[in-house]
Amino acid sequence: MPRRGDPLSRSEPGSRKDGAGRSGEDVPDLQREQESPVADQRQMVARQRRRGRAPLERVQAVAVTLPGSYESGPVASQTVAAAHDVAAEATAVPARRRASLRQWELFFLLLPMLLLIVLIFDLPILNAAYWSISDPKTGALTLGHFRDFLDSTAYLRIIWRTFFLSLEVTAATILLGYPLAYWATKLPPRWRIVVLGLVVTTFWVSILVRTYAWIVILGSAGLINRLLMWAGVVSRPIEFLYNEFGILVGMTNVLLPFLVLPLFAAMMRVDMRLLQVAETLGASRFRIFWQVFFPLTLPTLAASAILVFILSLGFYITPAVLGGGRVPLVANMMDLLINRFARWETAAVVSVVLMVVTLSLYAVYQWLREKNA
């Protein structure tokens, strides 16, 4: 039995007892103390809801970090569960509301650009497609315009000449652009920047100005003919202009950067350790280039060549100026059909055919880009 004066036998006013040792007055006080965190959590969530935000993490942290004596038991569990439910309810509604507002804000932000694309680009294309299959008198749908287009050898001959010239421009661009890009990768960093700057600078000059500059260079009294006649190579000027050669030179000059820049980027990404390994295995530089380096840059070369071919199909200014109207291409033919002969339906057929070919080549271009990436 505990002796008199033993500290264990004392019952101090503020002490807690388990089970039946608790007095009747202490139990209500304890319950009020345990219920007070729940009321505090509900008040805090209500304040956060009025402000339009209810941070779930803060409520959970406060609910979990209750006093140590309340970490277990049914009241503590109810406290944590109530805090979770109230916080989740307070967080869900504003989050959904904010997500909906962000979607509407994004929609109204993109609406002007969407209307611009539809009105400026899509409607004219759809209108041209409708003209190509409609009768101008009755408005009925018909394929007669396509039949007349296929029966005419003049249109097909012009389209074939356009495709053939575009292939020539693409080949000339590859022959000039690939060595230029490869040479730029071998330069020191400072000179590499200079070369790339010269290539990019061509985009700052108007195509019309660059086209007329070739007249000064290739004309009958131009720099090249004067130099050849002064050297005694020729006795009279050579006709470089107003034929397919002049168009080829002008278009190659304009489209060359579209092949050089992507090729240069692809060549800089090639892992040079592969070339070093091939060299340590005894391969010559010629073999290293054709069997290691060139296959790694081939997808980018093919994609860039397709891009150049697509751009060359619709050239108008350069063939009109350097061709002098003697070399009819698709763009010049459409100008004649619309502005001189007013045959809108035939021009629409040519536009649809050219658009289908261009979209097909563009799909191949995108596939090569994704494969290379």
C-alpha positions as CSV (number, residue, x, y, z in Angstrom):
1,M,0.0,0.0,0.0
2,P,1.3,3.4,-0.7
3,R,2.6,5.2,2.3
4,R,1.5,8.6,3.5
5,G,3.4,11.3,1.7
6,D,4.1,9.1,-1.4
7,P,3.9,11.3,-4.5
8,L,2.0,8.5,-6.4
9,S,-0.9,8.6,-3.9
10,R,-1.5,12.3,-4.4
11,S,-4.2,13.6,-6.7
12,E,-3.3,17.0,-8.0
13,P,-5.9,19.3,-9.5
14,G,-4.6,19.3,-13.1
15,S,-3.6,15.7,-13.4
16,R,-5.3,13.2,-15.9
17,K,-6.4,9.7,-15.0
18,D,-7.3,6.7,-17.2
19,G,-10.5,4.7,-17.1
20,A,-12.5,5.1,-13.9
21,G,-9.9,7.4,-12.4
22,R,-11.3,10.4,-14.2
23,S,-13.7,12.5,-12.4
24,G,-17.0,13.5,-13.8
25,E,-15.9,17.1,-14.2
26,D,-12.8,16.3,-16.1
27,V,-14.5,14.3,-18.9
28,P,-16.6,17.3,-20.3
29,D,-13.5,19.5,-20.2
30,L,-11.5,16.9,-22.1
31,Q,-14.2,16.5,-24.7
32,R,-14.4,20.3,-25.2
33,E,-10.7,20.5,-25.6
34,Q,-10.8,17.7,-28.2
35,E,-13.7,19.3,-30.1
36,S,-12.2,22.7,-30.2
37,P,-9.7,21.8,-33.0
38,V,-12.6,20.7,-35.2
39,A,-14.3,24.0,-34.8
40,D,-11.1,25.9,-35.4
41,Q,-10.6,23.9,-38.7
42,R,-14.1,24.6,-39.9
43,Q,-13.7,28.3,-39.2
44,M,-10.4,28.4,-41.0
45,V,-11.9,26.6,-44.1
46,A,-14.9,28.9,-44.1
47,R,-12.5,31.9,-44.2
48,Q,-10.5,30.4,-47.0
49,R,-13.7,29.6,-48.9
50,R,-14.8,33.2,-48.6
51,R,-11.5,34.3,-50.0
52,G,-11.9,31.9,-53.0
53,R,-9.1,29.5,-52.0
54,A,-8.8,26.6,-49.7
55,P,-5.3,25.1,-49.4
56,L,-5.8,21.4,-48.6
57,E,-2.2,20.9,-47.5
58,R,-2.4,23.5,-44.8
59,V,-5.6,22.1,-43.4
60,Q,-4.2,18.6,-43.4
61,A,-1.0,19.7,-41.7
62,V,-2.9,21.4,-38.9
63,A,-5.3,18.5,-38.5
64,V,-2.5,15.9,-38.3
65,T,-0.3,17.8,-35.9
66,L,-2.8,17.8,-33.1
67,P,-1.5,17.6,-29.5
68,G,0.2,14.4,-28.6
69,S,-2.5,13.3,-26.1
70,Y,-5.2,13.4,-28.9
71,E,-3.2,11.5,-31.6
72,S,-5.3,8.3,-31.0
73,G,-8.8,7.6,-30.1
74,P,-12.2,8.1,-31.8
75,V,-12.2,11.9,-31.3
76,A,-8.8,12.4,-33.0
77,S,-9.9,10.2,-35.9
78,Q,-13.1,12.2,-36.3
79,T,-11.0,15.4,-36.2
80,V,-8.7,14.4,-39.0
81,A,-11.6,12.9,-41.1
82,A,-13.7,16.1,-40.7
83,A,-10.7,18.3,-41.7
84,H,-10.1,16.2,-44.8
85,D,-13.8,16.2,-45.8
86,V,-14.3,20.0,-45.3
87,A,-11.0,20.8,-47.0
88,A,-11.7,18.6,-50.0
89,E,-15.2,20.1,-50.4
90,A,-13.8,23.6,-50.1
91,T,-11.0,22.9,-52.6
92,A,-13.0,21.0,-55.3
93,V,-15.5,23.7,-56.3
94,P,-13.0,26.6,-56.7
95,A,-10.6,24.4,-58.5
96,R,-13.2,23.4,-61.1
97,R,-14.3,27.0,-61.4
98,R,-10.8,28.2,-62.0
99,A,-10.1,25.5,-64.6
100,S,-13.3,26.5,-66.4
101,L,-12.3,30.1,-66.3
102,R,-8.9,29.3,-67.7
103,Q,-10.4,27.4,-70.6
104,W,-12.7,30.3,-71.5
105,E,-9.9,32.8,-71.2
106,L,-7.7,30.6,-73.5
107,F,-10.6,30.3,-76.0
108,F,-11.2,34.1,-76.1
109,L,-7.5,34.6,-76.4
110,L,-7.2,32.4,-79.5
111,L,-10.5,33.5,-81.0
112,P,-9.1,36.4,-83.1
113,M,-6.3,34.3,-84.5
114,L,-8.8,31.5,-85.3
115,L,-11.1,33.9,-87.1
116,L,-8.2,35.3,-89.0
117,I,-7.1,31.9,-90.2
118,V,-10.6,30.9,-91.2
119,L,-11.4,34.1,-93.1
120,I,-8.0,34.7,-94.7
121,F,-6.8,31.2,-95.4
122,D,-9.5,28.5,-95.1
123,L,-12.5,30.2,-96.8
124,P,-10.5,31.1,-100.0
125,I,-9.2,27.5,-100.3
126,L,-12.7,26.1,-99.8
127,N,-14.1,28.6,-102.3
128,A,-11.5,27.6,-104.9
129,A,-12.3,23.9,-104.3
130,Y,-16.0,24.7,-104.8
131,W,-15.3,26.5,-108.1
132,S,-13.4,23.5,-109.4
133,I,-16.4,21.2,-109.1
134,S,-19.3,23.6,-109.8
135,D,-20.9,24.8,-113.0
136,P,-20.7,28.6,-113.2
137,K,-24.1,28.9,-114.9
138,T,-26.3,26.4,-113.0
139,G,-24.2,26.0,-109.8
140,A,-24.6,22.2,-110.0
141,L,-21.7,20.0,-109.0
142,T,-19.7,18.6,-111.9
143,L,-16.3,17.1,-112.7
144,G,-16.2,18.6,-116.2
145,H,-13.5,21.1,-115.3
146,F,-11.1,18.3,-114.2
147,R,-12.0,16.4,-117.4
148,D,-11.1,19.4,-119.5
149,F,-7.9,19.9,-117.6
150,L,-6.8,16.3,-118.2
151,D,-7.7,16.5,-121.9
152,S,-5.7,19.6,-122.5
153,T,-2.0,18.9,-123.2
154,A,-1.0,22.6,-122.7
155,Y,-1.9,22.6,-119.0
156,L,-0.2,19.2,-118.4
157,R,2.9,20.4,-120.2
158,I,3.2,23.5,-118.1
159,I,2.7,21.5,-114.9
160,W,5.4,19.0,-116.0
161,R,7.8,21.9,-116.8
162,T,7.1,23.3,-113.3
163,F,7.8,20.0,-111.6
164,F,11.0,19.4,-113.7
165,L,12.3,22.9,-113.0
166,S,11.6,22.5,-109.3
167,L,13.6,19.2,-109.3
168,E,16.5,21.0,-111.0
169,V,16.4,23.8,-108.4
170,T,16.3,21.2,-105.6
171,A,19.3,19.3,-107.1
172,A,21.3,22.5,-107.5
173,T,20.4,23.6,-103.9
174,I,21.6,20.2,-102.6
175,L,24.9,20.3,-104.6
176,L,25.7,23.8,-103.3
177,G,24.1,23.7,-99.9
178,Y,25.5,20.4,-98.5
179,P,29.2,21.3,-99.1
180,L,28.6,24.8,-97.7
181,A,27.0,23.5,-94.5
182,Y,29.7,20.9,-94.1
183,W,32.4,23.5,-94.6
184,A,30.8,25.8,-92.0
185,T,31.0,23.0,-89.4
186,K,34.7,22.7,-89.9
187,L,35.4,26.4,-89.3
188,P,36.5,27.9,-86.0
189,P,33.6,29.2,-83.9
190,R,34.2,32.8,-84.8
191,W,34.3,32.3,-88.6
192,R,31.4,29.9,-88.3
193,I,29.2,32.7,-86.9
194,V,30.4,34.9,-89.8
195,V,29.3,32.4,-92.4
196,L,26.0,31.7,-90.8
197,G,25.4,35.5,-90.5
198,L,26.0,35.9,-94.3
199,V,23.5,33.1,-95.0
200,V,20.9,34.5,-92.7
201,T,21.4,38.0,-94.1
202,T,19.8,37.0,-97.3
203,F,16.4,36.8,-95.6
204,W,16.7,40.6,-94.9
205,V,16.8,41.5,-98.5
206,S,13.6,41.5,-100.6
207,I,13.2,38.7,-103.2
208,L,12.4,41.4,-105.8
209,V,15.6,43.2,-105.1
210,R,17.7,40.0,-105.2
211,T,16.0,39.0,-108.5
212,Y,16.8,42.3,-110.2
213,A,20.3,42.1,-108.9
214,W,20.8,39.0,-111.1
215,I,19.8,41.0,-114.1
216,V,22.8,43.2,-113.4
217,I,25.0,40.2,-113.1
218,L,23.7,37.9,-115.8
219,G,22.5,40.5,-118.4
220,S,23.9,40.9,-121.9
221,A,25.9,43.9,-120.5
222,G,26.3,42.4,-117.1
223,L,29.4,41.6,-115.1
224,I,29.8,38.0,-116.2
225,N,29.4,38.7,-120.0
226,R,31.8,41.7,-119.7
227,L,34.4,39.5,-117.9
228,L,34.1,36.7,-120.5
229,M,34.4,39.1,-123.5
230,W,37.3,40.9,-121.8
231,A,39.1,37.5,-121.3
232,G,38.5,36.6,-124.9
233,V,36.4,33.5,-124.0
234,V,33.4,34.6,-126.1
235,S,33.0,37.1,-128.9
236,R,29.4,38.1,-128.1
237,P,27.2,38.0,-124.9
238,I,25.8,34.8,-123.8
239,E,22.0,34.7,-123.0
240,F,21.9,33.8,-119.4
241,L,18.5,35.5,-118.8
242,Y,14.9,35.0,-120.1
243,N,15.3,31.2,-120.1
244,E,15.2,28.3,-117.7
245,F,18.9,28.8,-116.7
246,G,18.2,32.3,-115.4
247,I,15.2,31.1,-113.5
248,L,17.2,28.2,-112.1
249,V,20.0,30.6,-110.8
250,G,17.5,33.0,-109.2
251,M,15.4,30.4,-107.5
252,T,18.5,28.5,-106.2
253,N,19.8,31.7,-104.7
254,V,16.6,32.4,-102.9
255,L,16.0,28.8,-101.6
256,L,19.6,28.0,-100.6
257,P,19.3,29.1,-97.0
258,F,16.3,26.9,-96.5
259,L,18.6,23.9,-97.0
260,V,21.8,25.2,-95.5
261,L,20.5,26.1,-92.0
262,P,18.7,22.8,-91.2
263,L,21.7,20.8,-92.5
264,F,24.1,22.8,-90.5
265,A,22.1,22.2,-87.3
266,A,21.9,18.4,-88.1
267,M,25.7,18.2,-88.8
268,M,26.5,19.9,-85.5
269,R,24.4,17.3,-83.6
270,V,26.5,14.4,-85.1
271,D,28.5,12.7,-82.4
272,M,32.1,13.1,-83.5
273,R,33.1,10.1,-81.3
274,L,31.6,7.9,-84.0
275,L,33.9,9.3,-86.6
276,Q,36.9,8.9,-84.3
277,V,36.0,5.2,-83.6
278,A,35.7,4.6,-87.4
279,E,39.1,6.2,-87.9
280,T,40.7,4.1,-85.1
281,L,39.3,1.0,-86.9
282,G,41.3,1.9,-90.0
283,A,38.6,3.5,-92.2
284,S,39.7,6.3,-94.6
285,R,38.2,9.8,-94.4
286,F,36.3,9.2,-97.6
287,R,34.8,6.0,-96.2
288,I,34.1,7.6,-92.9
289,F,32.2,10.4,-94.6
290,W,30.0,8.2,-96.9
291,Q,29.4,5.3,-94.4
292,V,29.1,7.2,-91.1
293,F,28.6,10.9,-91.4
294,F,26.4,11.2,-94.5
295,P,23.8,8.5,-93.4
296,L,23.4,10.4,-90.1
297,T,22.6,13.7,-92.0
298,L,20.5,12.0,-94.8
299,P,17.1,12.4,-93.1
300,T,17.6,16.1,-92.6
301,L,18.9,16.4,-96.2
302,A,15.8,14.7,-97.5
303,A,13.4,16.8,-95.4
304,S,15.1,20.0,-96.4
305,A,15.1,19.0,-100.1
306,I,11.3,18.3,-99.9
307,L,10.8,21.7,-98.3
308,V,12.8,23.4,-101.1
309,F,10.8,21.5,-103.8
310,I,7.5,22.6,-102.2
311,L,8.6,26.3,-102.1
312,S,9.8,26.2,-105.7
313,L,6.4,25.0,-107.0
314,G,4.7,28.3,-106.3
315,F,7.4,30.8,-107.2
316,Y,6.0,33.7,-109.2
317,I,8.3,36.8,-109.0
318,T,11.6,35.1,-110.0
319,P,10.2,33.2,-113.0
320,A,8.3,36.3,-114.2
321,V,11.3,38.6,-114.0
322,L,14.2,36.3,-115.0
323,G,12.1,34.3,-117.4
324,G,10.7,37.4,-119.2
325,G,7.4,35.6,-119.8
326,R,9.1,33.0,-122.1
327,V,9.0,30.2,-119.6
328,P,5.4,29.6,-118.4
329,L,5.1,27.9,-115.1
330,V,2.1,27.1,-112.9
331,A,2.1,30.4,-111.0
332,N,2.4,32.4,-114.3
333,M,-0.3,30.3,-115.9
334,M,-2.7,31.0,-113.1
335,D,-2.0,34.7,-113.4
336,L,-3.0,34.5,-117.1
337,L,-6.1,32.4,-116.4
338,I,-7.4,34.8,-113.8
339,N,-6.3,38.3,-114.9
340,R,-6.4,37.9,-118.7
341,F,-8.8,35.1,-119.7
342,A,-11.0,35.2,-116.6
343,R,-11.2,31.4,-116.5
344,W,-11.7,31.0,-112.8
345,E,-12.8,27.4,-112.8
346,T,-9.7,26.2,-114.7
347,A,-7.5,28.2,-112.3
348,A,-9.3,26.6,-109.4
349,V,-8.6,23.1,-110.8
350,V,-4.9,23.9,-111.2
351,S,-4.9,25.3,-107.6
352,V,-6.5,22.1,-106.2
353,V,-4.1,19.8,-108.1
354,L,-1.1,21.9,-106.9
355,M,-2.5,21.9,-103.3
356,V,-3.0,18.1,-103.2
357,V,0.6,17.6,-104.5
358,T,2.0,20.1,-102.0
359,L,0.1,18.6,-99.0
360,S,1.3,15.1,-100.0
361,L,4.9,16.3,-100.1
362,Y,4.4,18.2,-96.8
363,A,3.2,15.0,-95.1
364,V,6.3,13.3,-96.2
365,Y,8.4,16.2,-95.0
366,Q,6.8,16.1,-91.5
367,W,7.3,12.3,-91.4
368,L,11.0,12.7,-92.1
369,R,11.3,15.5,-89.5
370,E,9.7,13.3,-86.8
371,K,11.8,10.4,-87.8
372,N,14.9,12.5,-87.6
373,A,13.9,14.0,-84.2
